[in-house]
Structures are given as C-alpha cells and as structure tokens.
Amino acid sequence: MEELILQIEPRKEVGKSDVGKMRREGFVPAVVYGEGKKTEPVKISSHELFKFIHAHRLENVIINLMPKGASGKEKGKQVIIKEIQYHPVDGDIVHIDFHQLSLTKAIQVKVSVEARGDAVGVKAEGGVLEHNLWDIEIECLPTQIPPKFEVDVSNMKIGDVVHIKDMAFSPDIKVLHDPDTIVLSIVHPVKVEEAAAPEEAAAEAQEPEVIKKEKKEGEEGEAAPEEKKEEKKPQKEEKKGA
C-alpha cells in the first residue's frame, strides 16, 4: 500500500468569519483525530491539495501528514481521509477529516468492487450486469488495505450470481458482510412498454362516453318535432268538426 506525503500547517482559525478569510487566502481547513488523541485543527494549501488529489487516488490510502518546513528526521502523522466536504454549488473542497492511524491496530474500511472482463451473459445473451454491492466493508491493519476488489465476470451467464463467499480474500482481511450477500449478478433486461400505450388506453376509455353523449343530444333533438306535431293535431280535429 503506497504512502503519500501531504504538508499541513497548524490552524488557529475556527470561527466562521476566520475560516472564510482563510479560504480566500488559499487554504482548506481540516482536522486530524484518532482514538485517544486530541482533535487537531490544521490547514492545507489549496494549490498543493489540488495537485495531490489529481496525482493520486484518495480512497483508503495512507497519507503521511508532515508539518510544513519539517526536517527529514521529523515524523509525520499516518492518516487516511475519513470524509471530504464539498461546496454544494462550485464543488470546491471546503473541509477534510483525517483519521490518525496506529499501523499495528486493525481498522474498518470500505473497499470498492470492480468487475473485470466482458460477461458472456451480456455480450452474447443480451443480459445486464448488476452491481448489487459496490463496496465491501472489511477489517484489517492499515497496511493491508487493498486498493480494490476485482471480480472476473467473463464466464458469467444470465442467472449467474457472485456472492461474498465466492470471492477470494487475503487471510489478513476480515469481511464484515454475510457470506451469502450478493455482489454481482447477470439478469434479463427489463422490457419497457411503449410510452404511447397508456395514452391509447385512456383515449379508448373516453371514446364510449363521447359517443353516448352525442347520441343523447341527437335523441333529444329529434324528440322536439314529435311534440310539436302532437300539439297541432287537436287544432285540425276541431276545424273538421266545425
């Protein structure tokens, strides 16, 4: 597992206005904490952090936090990134939580799962590869954390499933999931009905009402002349009798 160095500076700014000013001056606030250790506020150069993030992956990587200007003999703090907070609008990093480690004590982390290869069930049978579990939670020493778990899906067909118990793990790693938990599967594609179908059904449901309404109006219109004829009939009879 690679170890990376990131320079930090002590931070006195803790209030909202002070932290805002610090960010405008080109720094990102952070804290370093660990079991039985006092939380330490620090700050990192935004420029240095930007270069660091784009040069390395950050997930489950041990970082050596070194005070800026420290001599080569000085020891840093061995940490992993526990949380990164981003600005909701511009996406800039606004805060980082570092968890200080003991390299001789096991910790719990989540490691991502990556499917490798082209599944037969997808390319030949038209199935869909489903990631049922994207991250596997494990417990191990910080130095034993793998960068990721790879699963070869090349021979998987529709209906095939990969469980936790089907994967191979190092004896130094304790998996914290149920062995029967599904990690990956190949399933039949979901058939999507035509979007016009509901509209057609609605139109058919309304059509009899329209016809009925038109028919009713027609019947009422025809009834009017009959009534007039009946009214004129008595007048003719009276004239005949006269």
C-alpha positions as CSV (number, residue, x, y, z in Angstrom):
1,M,0.0,0.0,0.0
2,E,1.5,3.3,-1.1
3,E,2.3,6.1,1.4
4,L,2.0,9.7,0.3
5,I,3.2,12.9,1.9
6,L,1.0,16.0,2.3
7,Q,2.1,19.1,4.0
8,I,0.0,20.8,6.7
9,E,0.1,23.9,8.8
10,P,-1.3,24.5,12.3
11,R,-4.6,26.4,12.3
12,K,-5.9,28.9,14.7
13,E,-8.9,30.0,12.6
14,V,-12.0,28.3,14.0
15,G,-14.8,30.8,13.7
16,K,-17.0,31.1,10.6
17,S,-15.6,34.5,9.5
18,D,-12.0,33.5,10.2
19,V,-12.3,30.2,8.3
20,G,-13.9,32.1,5.4
21,K,-11.0,34.5,5.3
22,M,-8.6,31.6,5.5
23,R,-10.2,30.0,2.4
24,R,-10.0,33.3,0.5
25,E,-6.2,33.3,1.3
26,G,-5.8,29.9,-0.4
27,F,-6.2,27.3,2.3
28,V,-8.5,24.4,3.1
29,P,-9.4,23.8,6.7
30,A,-9.0,20.2,8.1
31,V,-9.0,18.3,11.4
32,V,-6.9,15.3,12.5
33,Y,-8.4,13.0,15.0
34,G,-7.9,9.5,16.3
35,E,-8.8,7.1,19.1
36,G,-7.5,8.5,22.4
37,K,-6.0,11.5,20.6
38,K,-7.0,15.2,20.8
39,T,-8.6,16.6,17.7
40,E,-6.1,18.9,16.0
41,P,-7.2,21.7,13.6
42,V,-4.9,22.1,10.6
43,K,-4.9,23.8,7.2
44,I,-3.6,22.8,3.7
45,S,-2.6,24.9,0.8
46,S,-5.5,24.7,-1.8
47,H,-2.9,24.7,-4.6
48,E,-1.0,21.8,-3.1
49,L,-4.2,19.9,-2.3
50,F,-5.4,20.3,-5.9
51,K,-2.1,18.8,-7.2
52,F,-2.2,16.0,-4.6
53,I,-5.8,15.0,-5.5
54,H,-5.1,14.9,-9.2
55,A,-2.0,12.9,-8.9
56,H,-3.2,10.2,-6.5
57,R,-6.3,8.3,-5.6
58,L,-7.5,9.1,-2.1
59,E,-9.7,6.1,-1.1
60,N,-8.1,4.1,1.7
61,V,-4.6,5.4,1.0
62,I,-2.2,6.1,3.9
63,I,-1.1,9.7,3.9
64,N,1.8,11.0,5.9
65,L,0.8,14.5,7.2
66,M,4.0,16.4,7.6
67,P,4.3,19.9,9.2
68,K,5.4,22.5,6.6
69,G,9.1,23.1,6.9
70,A,9.7,20.0,9.0
71,S,13.2,18.4,8.8
72,G,13.7,15.0,7.2
73,K,14.1,13.4,10.6
74,E,10.7,14.5,11.9
75,K,7.9,12.0,11.8
76,G,4.5,12.9,10.5
77,K,1.0,11.6,11.3
78,Q,-0.1,8.5,9.5
79,V,-3.7,9.1,8.4
80,I,-6.4,8.1,6.0
81,I,-9.1,10.5,4.7
82,K,-12.4,9.8,6.5
83,E,-14.5,12.5,4.9
84,I,-14.3,15.3,2.3
85,Q,-16.9,18.0,2.3
86,Y,-17.6,19.8,-1.0
87,H,-19.3,23.1,-1.7
88,P,-22.8,22.4,-3.0
89,V,-22.6,24.9,-5.8
90,D,-19.0,25.2,-7.2
91,G,-17.8,21.7,-6.0
92,D,-14.7,23.0,-4.2
93,I,-13.4,21.2,-1.2
94,V,-14.3,23.1,1.9
95,H,-13.2,20.7,4.7
96,I,-11.4,17.4,5.2
97,D,-11.4,15.0,8.1
98,F,-8.2,12.9,8.6
99,H,-8.3,9.8,10.8
100,Q,-4.9,9.2,12.5
101,L,-3.9,5.5,12.5
102,S,-2.0,3.1,14.5
103,L,-0.2,0.9,11.9
104,T,-0.4,-2.1,14.4
105,K,-4.2,-1.8,15.1
106,A,-6.9,-3.1,12.7
107,I,-9.4,-0.6,11.4
108,Q,-12.7,-1.0,9.5
109,V,-12.9,0.4,6.0
110,K,-14.9,0.0,2.8
111,V,-13.2,-1.1,-0.4
112,S,-14.8,-0.8,-3.8
113,V,-15.6,-3.7,-6.1
114,E,-14.7,-3.7,-9.8
115,A,-16.0,-6.1,-12.4
116,R,-13.3,-7.2,-14.8
117,G,-13.9,-8.7,-18.3
118,D,-16.9,-8.9,-20.7
119,A,-19.6,-11.2,-19.4
120,V,-20.9,-13.8,-21.8
121,G,-24.4,-13.1,-20.4
122,V,-24.1,-9.5,-21.5
123,K,-22.3,-9.6,-24.9
124,A,-23.9,-12.9,-26.2
125,E,-27.2,-13.2,-24.3
126,G,-28.2,-9.6,-24.0
127,G,-28.3,-9.6,-20.2
128,V,-27.5,-6.8,-17.8
129,L,-24.6,-6.8,-15.3
130,E,-25.9,-5.6,-11.9
131,H,-23.7,-4.3,-9.1
132,N,-25.6,-5.4,-6.1
133,L,-22.8,-4.4,-3.7
134,W,-20.4,-1.6,-4.8
135,D,-18.3,-1.6,-1.6
136,I,-17.2,-4.4,0.7
137,E,-16.6,-3.5,4.4
138,I,-13.6,-5.2,5.9
139,E,-11.4,-5.1,8.9
140,C,-7.6,-5.3,8.7
141,L,-4.4,-3.4,9.5
142,P,-4.0,-0.1,7.6
143,T,-1.0,-1.6,5.7
144,Q,-3.2,-4.5,4.5
145,I,-6.0,-2.4,2.9
146,P,-6.3,-3.4,-0.8
147,P,-6.9,-0.6,-3.3
148,K,-10.0,-2.5,-4.7
149,F,-11.5,-6.0,-5.1
150,E,-11.6,-7.3,-8.7
151,V,-14.1,-9.9,-9.8
152,D,-13.7,-11.6,-13.2
153,V,-17.2,-11.8,-14.8
154,S,-16.1,-13.1,-18.2
155,N,-17.8,-16.5,-17.8
156,M,-20.9,-15.3,-16.1
157,K,-24.2,-16.0,-17.9
158,I,-27.8,-14.8,-17.4
159,G,-28.8,-16.1,-13.9
160,D,-25.3,-16.3,-12.6
161,V,-24.5,-14.7,-9.2
162,V,-21.4,-13.9,-7.3
163,H,-21.7,-13.9,-3.5
164,I,-19.2,-12.8,-0.9
165,K,-18.4,-16.5,-0.2
166,D,-17.4,-16.9,-3.9
167,M,-14.6,-14.3,-3.7
168,A,-11.1,-14.9,-2.5
169,F,-9.8,-12.7,0.3
170,S,-6.4,-12.5,2.0
171,P,-6.2,-14.3,5.3
172,D,-5.3,-10.9,6.9
173,I,-8.7,-9.5,5.9
174,K,-11.9,-10.0,7.9
175,V,-15.0,-9.4,5.8
176,L,-17.9,-7.9,7.7
177,H,-20.7,-9.0,5.4
178,D,-22.8,-12.1,5.4
179,P,-21.2,-14.7,3.2
180,D,-24.5,-15.1,1.2
181,T,-24.6,-11.3,0.3
182,I,-24.8,-10.9,-3.5
183,V,-22.1,-8.8,-5.0
184,L,-22.7,-9.1,-8.8
185,S,-25.3,-10.8,-11.0
186,I,-26.4,-11.1,-14.6
187,V,-30.1,-10.6,-15.1
188,H,-32.5,-10.4,-18.0
189,P,-33.0,-6.9,-19.5
190,V,-36.2,-5.1,-18.3
191,K,-38.7,-4.7,-21.0
192,V,-40.0,-1.2,-21.3
193,E,-43.6,-0.8,-22.7
194,E,-44.3,1.8,-25.3
195,A,-44.9,5.2,-23.9
196,A,-48.0,5.7,-26.2
197,A,-49.8,2.6,-24.7
198,P,-51.2,4.4,-21.6
199,E,-52.4,7.3,-23.8
200,E,-54.1,5.0,-26.2
201,A,-55.8,3.1,-23.4
202,A,-57.1,6.4,-21.9
203,A,-58.4,7.5,-25.3
204,E,-60.3,4.2,-25.7
205,A,-61.8,4.6,-22.3
206,Q,-63.1,8.0,-23.0
207,E,-64.5,7.2,-26.5
208,P,-67.7,5.4,-25.5
209,E,-68.7,8.4,-23.2
210,V,-68.3,10.8,-26.1
211,I,-70.4,8.6,-28.4
212,K,-73.0,8.2,-25.8
213,K,-73.1,11.9,-25.2
214,E,-73.5,12.7,-28.9
215,K,-76.2,10.1,-29.2
216,K,-78.1,11.5,-26.2
217,E,-78.0,15.0,-27.7
218,G,-79.3,13.6,-31.0
219,E,-82.2,11.8,-29.4
220,E,-83.3,15.0,-27.5
221,G,-83.1,17.0,-30.8
222,E,-85.4,14.5,-32.6
223,A,-88.0,14.5,-29.8
224,A,-88.8,18.2,-30.3
225,P,-90.7,17.9,-33.7
226,E,-92.8,14.9,-32.4
227,E,-94.0,17.1,-29.6
228,K,-95.0,19.9,-32.0
229,K,-97.0,17.6,-34.2
230,E,-99.0,16.3,-31.2
231,E,-99.8,19.9,-30.3
232,K,-101.1,20.7,-33.8
233,K,-103.3,17.6,-34.0
234,P,-106.1,18.8,-31.8
235,Q,-106.4,22.0,-33.8
236,K,-107.1,20.1,-37.1
237,E,-109.7,17.9,-35.4
238,E,-111.6,21.0,-34.1
239,K,-111.6,22.5,-37.6
240,K,-113.0,19.3,-39.1
241,G,-115.8,19.1,-36.6
242,A,-116.8,22.7,-37.2
